[in-house]
């Protein structure tokens, strides 16, 4: 299994967790978003592109805009992230567990 296959499988698990209600911590959520960031290597011509688009749509439907980068605006500026290209860093789960809420 290639690394990107593992990342796609992890992103799929994360999307399912967000849809059901994200019960892990905010720190875990940040790590899960970094997995999505790593998946940017899957481009339109790649055979996994359709799978990624479907997962992204599900994630967006189960999330809401946070109003700011979840990693913080300083980190966004330092990393060169923007709201359009790195949209996943500006979303939060609609359903959050107690551990998540305690940290966020």
Order of alpha helices (4+ residues) and beta strands (2+ residues): alpha-alpha-alpha-beta-alpha-beta-alpha
